Amino acid sequence: MSSRGSVFVLGATGQIGRAAVRALVSDGWEVRAASRGAGRDDSWPDDVRTVRVDRDSEGELSHALGDGCDVLVDMVAFGADHARQLTGLADRIGSAVVISSGAVYADADGRSFDTQDEPDGFPRLPVPVPESHLTVEAGPATYGTRKVALERELLAAAGALPVTLVRAGAIHGPHGRSPRELYFVKRALDGRPVRILAHGGRSRFHPVHVSNLAEMIRLAALRPGARVLNGGDPEVPTVAGISAAIDEAMGVRSRLVLVEGRSAMGMTPWGVDHPVVYDMSAAERELGYRPVTGYAESLPETVEWIAGRLRDRDWREAFPAMAKTYDPHLDLFDYAAEDAWLGNR
């Protein structure tokens, strides 16, 4: 089969990048997989070329890109500086696909993920959220504001560099640095019989499996354009549904204890005060996107990977990024506190 062309994948050894490289190679592209360690995934064929590059080191990306590529896929772009870095190379890039985030959205009162820890600070978004909805302001201060700055800079230069920006939901699948599924997987492995869930177990935070993001990337590579698209799975389970699905994948059965409202006991990594559901109709319309997997059906591989990482290791050692993210605010596995709380009910 003749090659569709060349793709340069930046951040190739990350969670999304591994799946994207597989999808692009399978579709007939010649792929250069770029990362700071020049590593490779065992599932990649031998003809995937690995490239060592630190994009934040002056001139490295330009040098690594060489004569250029038909498509550049960027998993690790944040802020206006990275956007200008890409547009400065527009003469050597046919089109780009860049990962953004659903964390950019805000409600009419200015609430967003940036204000979620404030009293009544969680955004009240429409269900589902279209790409045309309000976002936070662009700026350097937070993850969300940096992603908006990235988006605006790239879209402003879309005449020179056509770009598809994918606003990813709650990413899941193997190789995540902070896998939300750890919350229930570890409890199952530890033989915990109870799952305490705040908000009555009804929280919904739109997940997206890495293979679904890889499919969007594959399709966007074939259809260059200037666009922003949500990235999500075909269904948005409740946190109670996620708990049950992980139990099913692990062959265990636990009892749910449901707590109404925002309770410190029972908050999970999906514990949103109001539903976060992304509208996927634009991706279907503009790319012909159809998801390749659903949440429950994708779980066995994720669960096996997490359980393997935990073998003979403390969870903080296995997932230091997740420990850093959650531990200052939420002790994910304080079983003594859970038992005391249950004993006082």
N, C-alpha and C positions, 0 to 999 in steps of 0.2 A: 504494500500500500504506500502510495506517495505521501510525503509529509504535508500536513496542513500549513506548516510554517514553524517559526521558532517562538518559544515562550521562555521568559526569564521570570522565575518565581522567587521573590524576595521574602525571606522568612520561611523557607521550605521545610525546615525540620520542626516547626511548631505544630500544634494540634491541627489547624486547618491546612497548613501547607503540605503535610504528608498526604492527606487525602486528595488535595488539589493536584499534586504531581501525578498521583495514580490515575486520576480521572483524565487529565490532559494527555498523558502518554497513551492511555487506552484509546483515546479519540484520534490518535495519529499525529500529535504534535512532537516536535523535537524540544526537549525541556532541559534547561539549565536550572539546577536547584541551588539557590544561593542562601547561605547562612553564615553566621560568625564562626561556626566551627567546621564548616564544609562537611557536615555529616550527611548520612543517607539513611533512609528507612529500608529495612530488610525486604519490604514488599515491592520496592522499586526495581524495574528491570535494569540490567547492567548499562544500557545505553543512556540512562539519565546521567548527565554530567554535573558533578558537584563543584560549587564555586565558593571560595572563602571571601566574605565581604562584610565589613562593618560599615553600614550606611552612614554612621555618624562620624566616621573618620574621613577627613577632607580628601576628596577625589577618588575614594575607593569604589564607590558605586559606578561612577563614570568609567573607571578603568575596567571593572569587571564586566560592564555592559558591552565594551568593545565596539564592534560595528553596529550593535543594536539588536532589536528583536521586533517581531511582529506584534507580540502582546507582552506587556509586563504585568505581572500579578503581584500585588503588594499586600502582605498580611500584617505588616508591622509599621504602618504609617500613622503618625500622630502629629497634628499641628500644622501650622502654616509653613514652617521651615521644610518639613518633609514634602509638602505639596509643591513648594517652589523648587525643591531638588528634582522632583519628577518632571515638572514643566520645563526646567532648564535642560532636560535631556530629550525634549519632545521631538527633536529632529532625528532621533535614533529609535523612537518607540512608535509603533503603528497605532496602538491603542492600549488602554490600561484597565485593569479591574482591581479595585482597592477596597479592602475591608474597613467598613465604618462600624457603627454600633447603634442599636435601638436606644441606648442611653442618652441619645441627643434630644429626645422629645421632652416637651414641657407642656403644662396645661395653661389655661387662660389667666390663671392667677400667679404664674411664674414658678409653680412647683415642678420639681423634676427629681431625678435620682440624686442630684446634688443636695437637695433639701430634705431627703427622705428621713433623716434622723432627727429633724426638728419636729416639735409638736404640730400635728396635722400637716406635716410637710410632704407626704407622699402624693405624687401627681394623680389627678383624676383624668384619665385619658379616655377618649372614645374607644368603643369596642366594635370593630377592630380599629387600630390607628393607621390612617393612610400616610403615605410619604409626604403629602402636602401639609401635614399638621405642623403646628408650632414647634420650634426647637429652642434650646437655650441659646444665649448669645455666643458668638465666636470669641475665643480668647485663650490664654495660656494657663488658666487657673486649675481646671479640673479635666478629668478624662473626657466628659461630655463636651465641654467647651472647646477642647483641643480637636476633637473629632469634627465638630461643626466648622472650626477654622480650616481644617483639612478639606472638608467637602467644598466650602465656598471658594477657596483658592483654586481647587481643581476644576470646578464647574465654570469658573470665570475664564479659565484657559482652555475650555473644551474645544474651541475652534482649532487650536494647535495640537491638542492631545485629547481625543475622545476618551471619556472615562465612565465606567460603570462603578458606582459606589454601592456597596451592599451593607445595609444596616442590620447586622447580625443580632439575633436574640440571645437567649441563654444557651451558650454553646455546650454541647455534650458529645461524648465519644472518647475513645482511647487517647492517651497522651496529653490530657489536660493538666495544667499546673495547679488548678483549683477546681477539681471536679465536684460539683454540687452533690452528685450521687453518693459520694463518700459518706455523707450524713446518714444515709440509711444502710449502705453496704457495711460499714463498720459496726453498726448496731446489730445487724444480722449475724456477722461473724462473731461478735461478742456474746451472742445468745440473749440479747435484751428482748423481753417479751412484749414491751409496750412502746408505742410511738405517740408522744404527746405533740399535738399540732395546734398552733394558734389559729385564729381566724376561722375556727370551726373546720379546719382542713380544706377550706374552699379557695385558698390563694391560687392564682393562675399567673404564671410568668412564662411567656412564650419560649419554648425551647427550640433549638435548631441543631440537628446532628451534623457532624463535620462532612458526611457524605452528601447531605443536601446542599450545604454551602459549596462543596466541590462541584456539584452539578450546576449550580448557578454560575460559578466561575467558568465552567466548561462552555455553557451556553453563551455567556457574555463574550467570551473570546471569539466565538463564531459570529457574533452580532455586535460589532462596535457601535457605541453611541454615547451620548451625554445624558446620564440618567442616575437617579437614586432609587434603589429598590430595597424593600424590607426582605430579610432572610429569616424564615421560620419553618418549623415542621408542619405537617398537615393537620395536627391536632394540638390542643393546648390543655393538657391534663391538669386537674387540681393537684395540690400537694398530697392530698389523701390518695388520689389515683396513682401518683408517682410512688408513694410508699407501698401500695399494694402491688404495683408492677415490679418493683425491685424485690419484694418478698417472693413474688412468683418466679422471677428469674433465679433466685437463690434457693428456692425450695423450702422456704420457711413461712410461718404464719404468725403475725403479730396482732396485738389488740390496739386499736386506736383509742386514744383519750383526746377528745376534742374540746378545745378551750375557745370560747368566744372572745373576739376582739384581739387587740395587739398585746399579747402576753409575753413577758420575758421568758416564761417557761413554755416551750413549744414553738419558738421562732426557728425557722429553718432557712437555708440559703435561697429558698423560693418564697419566703414569707413576705409577700407584698401586701400592702393594706388595701389596694384596689387592683383589679385585673389589668394585666399588661398583655395585650393581644395584638399582633401585627397583621395588617391587611396584606395578603399575598397576591391579590388579583393583578397588580401591575407586573409582577414577575411572570405570572402566567401569560399575561397579554403580550408583554414586550419580548420575552425570551422564549415563550413556549415551555416554561418551567413546569415540571411535574416532579414532586418529591420522590426520591428513590427509597426512602425508608420512613417508618413512623417511630414514635418514641419507644413504645413497649417492645417492638420487634428488634430494635437496635440495642436493647439493654444487655443481653447476655455477653456480648463482646466487651462492653464497657465495664460491666461488673467483674468479669474475669481479669481484665487489665488492672482494675483498682485493687482487687484481692491479691493479685500477684505482687503489686507494689508494697502492700502492707505486710507481706509474709516476713516474719521475724524482724519487723521494724516498727518503731513508734510512728504514728500517723504524721507527727510533725516533721520527722526526718524524711518520710516518704513524700510529703507534700508541703514543703516549707513555705511556698508562696501562699497556700491556703491558710496555713497557721498564722502567717503575718497579716493576712486580710481580715480574718474573723476573730482571732483570739483577743485583740484589745476590746472588742465590743460584745462578743458572743462566744462563750465557752461551749464548743460544739458537742463535747462529750463529757459533761459534768454529771455522771450517773448518780453520784451521791446526792446532789441537789435534786435530781429527778425523783429519786426514791423518797427523799424527805418530803418533797411536795406531794407525791402520790399518797404517802402515809398520813398526811394532814387533810386529805380531801374528805 
